[in-house]
Amino acid sequence: MGELSRLINIGMAVEAQLIEVGIETAAKLTEAGSRDAWLRIKAIDESACINRLYALEGAIRGVRWHDLPRDVKFELKYFYEMNKG
């Protein structure tokens, strides 16, 4: 278990993906932001879904993704729809 998988919403599989795309620490995840981190993961894993995007945002904010504010989820859903390819 590394630093990233100690964050809420981040399991070992997502941690491995983040490391693979060059995001090795919580600070780098925060710097990249959920959208950029998700796009990087999407480039290596076509199955990256909206829940992964929500999970990344929740990890940055320190909350379960289910508890993200409604407006944040709305913005992320719009981003996802524009980039799901």
CNS distance restraints for C-alpha pairs under 8 A (distance, minus, plus):
assign (resid   1 and name CA) (resid   5 and name CA) 6.06 0.50 0.50
assign (resid   1 and name CA) (resid   6 and name CA) 7.21 0.50 0.50
assign (resid   1 and name CA) (resid  12 and name CA) 6.80 0.50 0.50
assign (resid   2 and name CA) (resid   6 and name CA) 6.72 0.50 0.50
assign (resid   2 and name CA) (resid  12 and name CA) 7.98 0.50 0.50
assign (resid   2 and name CA) (resid  15 and name CA) 7.70 0.50 0.50
assign (resid   3 and name CA) (resid   7 and name CA) 7.29 0.50 0.50
assign (resid   3 and name CA) (resid  25 and name CA) 6.35 0.50 0.50
assign (resid   3 and name CA) (resid  26 and name CA) 6.98 0.50 0.50
assign (resid   4 and name CA) (resid  10 and name CA) 6.63 0.50 0.50
assign (resid   4 and name CA) (resid  15 and name CA) 5.67 0.50 0.50
assign (resid   4 and name CA) (resid  24 and name CA) 7.28 0.50 0.50
assign (resid   4 and name CA) (resid  25 and name CA) 6.01 0.50 0.50
assign (resid   4 and name CA) (resid  26 and name CA) 5.83 0.50 0.50
assign (resid   5 and name CA) (resid   9 and name CA) 7.98 0.50 0.50
assign (resid   5 and name CA) (resid  10 and name CA) 4.90 0.50 0.50
assign (resid   5 and name CA) (resid  11 and name CA) 4.99 0.50 0.50
assign (resid   5 and name CA) (resid  12 and name CA) 5.61 0.50 0.50
assign (resid   5 and name CA) (resid  14 and name CA) 7.81 0.50 0.50
assign (resid   5 and name CA) (resid  15 and name CA) 5.66 0.50 0.50
assign (resid   6 and name CA) (resid  10 and name CA) 7.04 0.50 0.50
assign (resid   6 and name CA) (resid  11 and name CA) 7.86 0.50 0.50
assign (resid   7 and name CA) (resid  26 and name CA) 7.78 0.50 0.50
assign (resid   7 and name CA) (resid  59 and name CA) 5.75 0.50 0.50
assign (resid   7 and name CA) (resid  62 and name CA) 7.30 0.50 0.50
assign (resid   8 and name CA) (resid  58 and name CA) 7.20 0.50 0.50
assign (resid   8 and name CA) (resid  59 and name CA) 5.20 0.50 0.50
assign (resid   8 and name CA) (resid  62 and name CA) 6.26 0.50 0.50
assign (resid   8 and name CA) (resid  63 and name CA) 6.60 0.50 0.50
assign (resid   8 and name CA) (resid  64 and name CA) 6.37 0.50 0.50
assign (resid   9 and name CA) (resid  55 and name CA) 5.22 0.50 0.50
assign (resid   9 and name CA) (resid  56 and name CA) 7.16 0.50 0.50
assign (resid   9 and name CA) (resid  58 and name CA) 6.82 0.50 0.50
assign (resid   9 and name CA) (resid  59 and name CA) 5.81 0.50 0.50
assign (resid   9 and name CA) (resid  64 and name CA) 6.24 0.50 0.50
assign (resid   9 and name CA) (resid  65 and name CA) 6.92 0.50 0.50
assign (resid  10 and name CA) (resid  14 and name CA) 5.95 0.50 0.50
assign (resid  10 and name CA) (resid  15 and name CA) 6.35 0.50 0.50
assign (resid  10 and name CA) (resid  55 and name CA) 6.97 0.50 0.50
assign (resid  10 and name CA) (resid  56 and name CA) 7.39 0.50 0.50
assign (resid  10 and name CA) (resid  59 and name CA) 6.89 0.50 0.50
assign (resid  11 and name CA) (resid  15 and name CA) 6.10 0.50 0.50
assign (resid  12 and name CA) (resid  16 and name CA) 6.12 0.50 0.50
assign (resid  13 and name CA) (resid  17 and name CA) 6.40 0.50 0.50
assign (resid  14 and name CA) (resid  18 and name CA) 6.11 0.50 0.50
assign (resid  15 and name CA) (resid  19 and name CA) 6.20 0.50 0.50
assign (resid  16 and name CA) (resid  20 and name CA) 6.11 0.50 0.50
assign (resid  17 and name CA) (resid  21 and name CA) 6.33 0.50 0.50
assign (resid  17 and name CA) (resid  41 and name CA) 6.33 0.50 0.50
assign (resid  18 and name CA) (resid  22 and name CA) 6.39 0.50 0.50
assign (resid  18 and name CA) (resid  23 and name CA) 5.03 0.50 0.50
assign (resid  18 and name CA) (resid  24 and name CA) 6.57 0.50 0.50
assign (resid  18 and name CA) (resid  37 and name CA) 7.27 0.50 0.50
assign (resid  18 and name CA) (resid  41 and name CA) 6.85 0.50 0.50
assign (resid  19 and name CA) (resid  23 and name CA) 4.95 0.50 0.50
assign (resid  19 and name CA) (resid  24 and name CA) 4.79 0.50 0.50
assign (resid  21 and name CA) (resid  40 and name CA) 6.05 0.50 0.50
assign (resid  21 and name CA) (resid  41 and name CA) 6.65 0.50 0.50
assign (resid  23 and name CA) (resid  28 and name CA) 5.55 0.50 0.50
assign (resid  23 and name CA) (resid  29 and name CA) 5.93 0.50 0.50
assign (resid  23 and name CA) (resid  32 and name CA) 8.00 0.50 0.50
assign (resid  23 and name CA) (resid  37 and name CA) 7.72 0.50 0.50
assign (resid  24 and name CA) (resid  28 and name CA) 6.59 0.50 0.50
assign (resid  24 and name CA) (resid  29 and name CA) 7.67 0.50 0.50
assign (resid  25 and name CA) (resid  29 and name CA) 6.32 0.50 0.50
assign (resid  26 and name CA) (resid  30 and name CA) 6.21 0.50 0.50
assign (resid  26 and name CA) (resid  60 and name CA) 7.70 0.50 0.50
assign (resid  27 and name CA) (resid  31 and name CA) 6.11 0.50 0.50
assign (resid  28 and name CA) (resid  32 and name CA) 6.01 0.50 0.50
assign (resid  29 and name CA) (resid  33 and name CA) 5.90 0.50 0.50
assign (resid  29 and name CA) (resid  34 and name CA) 7.32 0.50 0.50
assign (resid  29 and name CA) (resid  37 and name CA) 6.93 0.50 0.50
assign (resid  29 and name CA) (resid  60 and name CA) 7.11 0.50 0.50
assign (resid  30 and name CA) (resid  34 and name CA) 7.57 0.50 0.50
assign (resid  30 and name CA) (resid  60 and name CA) 5.70 0.50 0.50
assign (resid  32 and name CA) (resid  36 and name CA) 5.71 0.50 0.50
assign (resid  32 and name CA) (resid  37 and name CA) 6.03 0.50 0.50
assign (resid  33 and name CA) (resid  37 and name CA) 6.12 0.50 0.50
assign (resid  33 and name CA) (resid  57 and name CA) 7.40 0.50 0.50
assign (resid  33 and name CA) (resid  60 and name CA) 7.58 0.50 0.50
assign (resid  34 and name CA) (resid  38 and name CA) 5.91 0.50 0.50
assign (resid  34 and name CA) (resid  53 and name CA) 6.32 0.50 0.50
assign (resid  34 and name CA) (resid  54 and name CA) 7.89 0.50 0.50
assign (resid  34 and name CA) (resid  56 and name CA) 5.18 0.50 0.50
assign (resid  34 and name CA) (resid  57 and name CA) 5.00 0.50 0.50
assign (resid  34 and name CA) (resid  60 and name CA) 7.46 0.50 0.50
assign (resid  35 and name CA) (resid  39 and name CA) 6.19 0.50 0.50
assign (resid  35 and name CA) (resid  53 and name CA) 6.96 0.50 0.50
assign (resid  35 and name CA) (resid  76 and name CA) 7.91 0.50 0.50
assign (resid  35 and name CA) (resid  79 and name CA) 7.79 0.50 0.50
assign (resid  36 and name CA) (resid  40 and name CA) 6.21 0.50 0.50
assign (resid  37 and name CA) (resid  41 and name CA) 6.29 0.50 0.50
assign (resid  37 and name CA) (resid  56 and name CA) 7.66 0.50 0.50
assign (resid  38 and name CA) (resid  42 and name CA) 5.92 0.50 0.50
assign (resid  38 and name CA) (resid  48 and name CA) 7.54 0.50 0.50
assign (resid  38 and name CA) (resid  52 and name CA) 7.33 0.50 0.50
assign (resid  38 and name CA) (resid  53 and name CA) 5.76 0.50 0.50
assign (resid  38 and name CA) (resid  56 and name CA) 7.50 0.50 0.50
assign (resid  39 and name CA) (resid  43 and name CA) 6.24 0.50 0.50
assign (resid  39 and name CA) (resid  83 and name CA) 7.99 0.50 0.50
assign (resid  40 and name CA) (resid  44 and name CA) 7.01 0.50 0.50
assign (resid  41 and name CA) (resid  45 and name CA) 5.89 0.50 0.50
assign (resid  41 and name CA) (resid  48 and name CA) 6.88 0.50 0.50
assign (resid  42 and name CA) (resid  46 and name CA) 5.33 0.50 0.50
assign (resid  42 and name CA) (resid  47 and name CA) 7.23 0.50 0.50
assign (resid  42 and name CA) (resid  48 and name CA) 5.37 0.50 0.50
assign (resid  48 and name CA) (resid  52 and name CA) 6.28 0.50 0.50
assign (resid  48 and name CA) (resid  53 and name CA) 7.93 0.50 0.50
assign (resid  49 and name CA) (resid  53 and name CA) 6.81 0.50 0.50
assign (resid  49 and name CA) (resid  84 and name CA) 8.00 0.50 0.50
assign (resid  50 and name CA) (resid  54 and name CA) 6.22 0.50 0.50
assign (resid  50 and name CA) (resid  76 and name CA) 7.99 0.50 0.50
assign (resid  50 and name CA) (resid  77 and name CA) 6.95 0.50 0.50
assign (resid  50 and name CA) (resid  80 and name CA) 6.30 0.50 0.50
assign (resid  51 and name CA) (resid  55 and name CA) 5.96 0.50 0.50
assign (resid  51 and name CA) (resid  65 and name CA) 7.95 0.50 0.50
assign (resid  52 and name CA) (resid  56 and name CA) 6.19 0.50 0.50
assign (resid  53 and name CA) (resid  57 and name CA) 6.38 0.50 0.50
assign (resid  53 and name CA) (resid  76 and name CA) 7.36 0.50 0.50
assign (resid  53 and name CA) (resid  80 and name CA) 7.83 0.50 0.50
assign (resid  54 and name CA) (resid  58 and name CA) 6.07 0.50 0.50
assign (resid  54 and name CA) (resid  65 and name CA) 5.41 0.50 0.50
assign (resid  54 and name CA) (resid  68 and name CA) 7.89 0.50 0.50
assign (resid  54 and name CA) (resid  73 and name CA) 7.18 0.50 0.50
assign (resid  54 and name CA) (resid  76 and name CA) 7.25 0.50 0.50
assign (resid  55 and name CA) (resid  59 and name CA) 6.03 0.50 0.50
assign (resid  55 and name CA) (resid  64 and name CA) 7.29 0.50 0.50
assign (resid  55 and name CA) (resid  65 and name CA) 5.08 0.50 0.50
assign (resid  56 and name CA) (resid  60 and name CA) 6.33 0.50 0.50
assign (resid  56 and name CA) (resid  65 and name CA) 7.98 0.50 0.50
assign (resid  57 and name CA) (resid  61 and name CA) 6.26 0.50 0.50
assign (resid  57 and name CA) (resid  65 and name CA) 7.16 0.50 0.50
assign (resid  58 and name CA) (resid  62 and name CA) 5.70 0.50 0.50
assign (resid  58 and name CA) (resid  63 and name CA) 4.90 0.50 0.50
assign (resid  58 and name CA) (resid  64 and name CA) 5.55 0.50 0.50
assign (resid  58 and name CA) (resid  65 and name CA) 4.66 0.50 0.50
assign (resid  58 and name CA) (resid  67 and name CA) 7.96 0.50 0.50
assign (resid  58 and name CA) (resid  68 and name CA) 6.58 0.50 0.50
assign (resid  59 and name CA) (resid  63 and name CA) 6.29 0.50 0.50
assign (resid  59 and name CA) (resid  64 and name CA) 7.35 0.50 0.50
assign (resid  59 and name CA) (resid  65 and name CA) 7.65 0.50 0.50
assign (resid  63 and name CA) (resid  67 and name CA) 6.43 0.50 0.50
assign (resid  63 and name CA) (resid  68 and name CA) 7.03 0.50 0.50
assign (resid  64 and name CA) (resid  68 and name CA) 7.09 0.50 0.50
assign (resid  68 and name CA) (resid  72 and name CA) 6.51 0.50 0.50
assign (resid  68 and name CA) (resid  73 and name CA) 6.48 0.50 0.50
assign (resid  69 and name CA) (resid  73 and name CA) 6.41 0.50 0.50
assign (resid  70 and name CA) (resid  74 and name CA) 6.15 0.50 0.50
assign (resid  71 and name CA) (resid  75 and name CA) 6.23 0.50 0.50
assign (resid  72 and name CA) (resid  76 and name CA) 6.12 0.50 0.50
assign (resid  73 and name CA) (resid  77 and name CA) 5.94 0.50 0.50
assign (resid  74 and name CA) (resid  78 and name CA) 6.26 0.50 0.50
assign (resid  75 and name CA) (resid  79 and name CA) 6.27 0.50 0.50
assign (resid  76 and name CA) (resid  80 and name CA) 6.03 0.50 0.50
assign (resid  77 and name CA) (resid  81 and name CA) 6.10 0.50 0.50
assign (resid  78 and name CA) (resid  82 and name CA) 6.27 0.50 0.50
assign (resid  79 and name CA) (resid  83 and name CA) 6.24 0.50 0.50
assign (resid  80 and name CA) (resid  84 and name CA) 5.54 0.50 0.50
